[in-house]
Amino acid sequence: MKASGTLREYKVVGRLLPSVKNPTPPLYRMRIFAPNHVVAKSRFWYFVSQLRKMKKANGETVYCGLVHEKTPLKVKNFGIWLRYDSRSGTHNMYREYRDLTTSAAVTQCYRDMGARHRARAHSIHIMKVQEIAANKCRRPAIKQFHVSPLTSHFIHRGQTVLCATVPGLGQTVLCATVPGLGQTVLCATVPGLGQTVLCATSRSKRVLNSFLPPRLLSTLLLLTVYYLCIVTLPLPTCT
């Protein structure tokens, strides 16, 4: 089986073909996680042929339907019991994942097993999938989300854009980030000079000194510091 894309949960029901000796054969139902219904039926007969004396040639598929999640907008903890074949033997494993649906958690399990253990999708057998409560979780990677209040670090700091009008110089637009967090960009419109774009960081001071007069450069830098550090009134945001 190739676990391409997001896996789906199917309920497959099959049985032996009726015969004179056995006119009403029993039905066998199984939960299958597969990318489509064709693969789901194939996996059903693969597992049933190992558990019972029946195969696809002398059996029939009674039902194959997609199982939908009852609460797809609620984050849940899932425990997955699986068995997989490695290059050295067969191993049993219990894993925990946190996701919205059961099929998404199983898909995450297949990706994780392939990345951490180099397990192929056809060698992974999902034996049991169950939603578990927060106090029943064992893995630290899942238990860390149960701490209240939950806090996280800033992964990416965006650019803070400020717009202001400087008296005596016409309209001056300051597009800057907070000092110490990233690059400060100064976009200034000065009468007689047109539009001037400055990268006012410590690394670019040498470049700025070579293109602009020191007096104009110091004035623009002082205006940037003034509007970032001294002015306490809220400024409109450029869009």
N, C-alpha and C positions, 0 to 999 in steps of 0.2 A: 504494500500500500504506500502511495505517495501522499504525504500530508501537505498538500498544496493548498494555500489559502487558509481561511478559517474553517475549522471543522464544525460539523453540525451533529446534533444528537438525533438518532433515529430509533424507532421501535419496530423491530422486525419480528414477525410471527411466521413460523413454518411448521411443516409436518411431513410425514411419509405419505406417499400416494396410497389411497385406499385400495385394498385388495380383498379377495375372498376370505383369506385367513384373518385379516385385520381390517374390517370395514370402517371402523372409526378410530384412526390412529390419534394419539395425543398431540396436542399443540405445544410448541416450544417458543417461548418469547425471550428476546435478548435486547439489551441496550447496546447500540453500536454508535461509535463516533467516527464519522467518515466525511469526506468532502462533498459527496453526492450520494444519491440513492443507489446507483449502480455499484459503487464500492461498498456501500452498506450491506447490500445483499450478498456480495462476494465474501465479505468478512463474516457474515452470519453463517454461511455454509462452511467456512473454514473452521470456525470454532465448534459448530455442532458436529461436524464429522469427527472431531477429536473427543467429544463427550458422549456421543450416541452412535449406534450403528445405523447411520443414515447419511446420505450425501445428496448432492444436487440432482444427480441422475435419477434417483428413485424417490425424490421428494418434491415439494412445491412450496412456494412462498405465498402464504395466505394474506399477509398484510405487511406493508412497509410505509411508515408514516413519519413525518417530521415532528419532533417534540419541541414545543415552544416554552420558553421560560415564563413562569407566572409573574415574577417581579423583576423585570429586566433593568429597572432603574435603581435598584438597591444593591449596594456593595456587600458582598458576602464572602465568607471564608470557606474554602473547599479543601477537603482532605481526599487525596487520591492514592489508592493502593494499586500498585502495578507490578508487573514482572517483565523483565527484558533480558534478551540474550546479548551478552558481550562476547569479546574475542576469547575470554577465558572461561566462561560458563554462564549459567542462568542465575539471576539475582532477583530477589524480592525487595521492594522499596515502598516507603510511604513518604509522600510529599504534600506540601500545603501551598495553596495559592489563593490570592485575593483578587476577585474579579466580579463582574456583574452577572454573568451567566455561567452555567455549567459547561457549555461547549467552549466558551472563551477560556475558561480555566484549563480544560483539557488541551486546547490548542497551545496555551502557554506551557503546559507540561511537556508536550512533544517538542517544542522549541528549546526548552530548558534541558531536556534529556539529550537532545542532539548536540547542544553546545557544551555541556559539562561532561557527558559520558560518551559522546560519539555514538549514541544509540540510533540505529536506523528506525524509521517509522514502522516498517513491517515487523520488526523484532520487539516492539513495545506492545504489551497486552494489558489493557486497562481492566482490572478485576472489580474495582468498586470506586464509586465517586459519591461523596456525601458532603452535604453542607454541615459545618460544625460551628458551635458557638465560640464566642471570643475566649471564654475561660477554659475551653478544651484545646486550644491551639498549643502546639509544642515548639514550633520553629521560631527562632528570634526574629527572622526577617518578616514574619507576619505579626508577631506580638508587639513589634515596635509601633504599629499603627493603632494599637489599643490604648495608648497612653493619652490621658486627658489633662490639660489641653494639648492638642497636637500642633507642633511648630515645625517649620522647615526653614532652611537657609535660602538666601537669594541665589538662584542659579544664574540669572542674567539680569543685569541692571540696564534698563533702557535709558535713552537720552531724554533729558529734561530740556524743553524748549521754552524760552522766555521771550516775550515781545515787549518793547518799551520805546518811548519817544524821548530823546534827549534834547532839552531846550538849547537853542543856539546852534545845533548841528543838523537840524532837520530830523528826519525819521531815521532812527537807528534800531535795527532788529538784532537782538542778542540771542543766538541759539547756542546754548551751553549746557554741559552736564555739571553735576555737582563736583567741586574740586576734590581730587583724591579718589574719585571713582571711575574716571574715564577721561576721554579727550574733550577739551573745551574748544568749541568752534564759534568764532565771532563773525557774524555776517553784518557788516555796517555799511550804510549808505551815507556818504559825506558829500555835501554840495561841491561841485567842481571836480570831483574825483570819480563819480559814478559808484558802482557797487564794488565793494572790497570784501573779500572773504579771507579770514585769518584763522589759522590753527594755532591758538594761543596756549600751547603746552610748553613745558620746560625743554622738551626735545627740539621744538621747532623755533626757538627764539633766535638761533643763528640764521635760519632761513628768513625769518621776518626782518631781522636787522639788515639783511642784505638787500631787501626790496623796498622797505618803507623807512621814512625819516624816523629817527629815535623819538622826536617829540610826539609825532602822530601815533607811533606805536605805544608809547607810554600812556598817552591819553586814552587810547582805546582799551588798553589793559586795565587802567584804573577804573574806567566805566564798567568793565566786566565785573571786577571785584566789588564795585559799589552796588551794582544791582543784584549780585549774588549773596553778599554778606551783610550789607548795611540796611538796604530797604526791606522793611518788614511787611509792606502792603502786598496783598496778593496781586500777581501780574497775570494778564490774560495769556492763554496758551495758544500757540500757533497750531493750526490744523492744515 
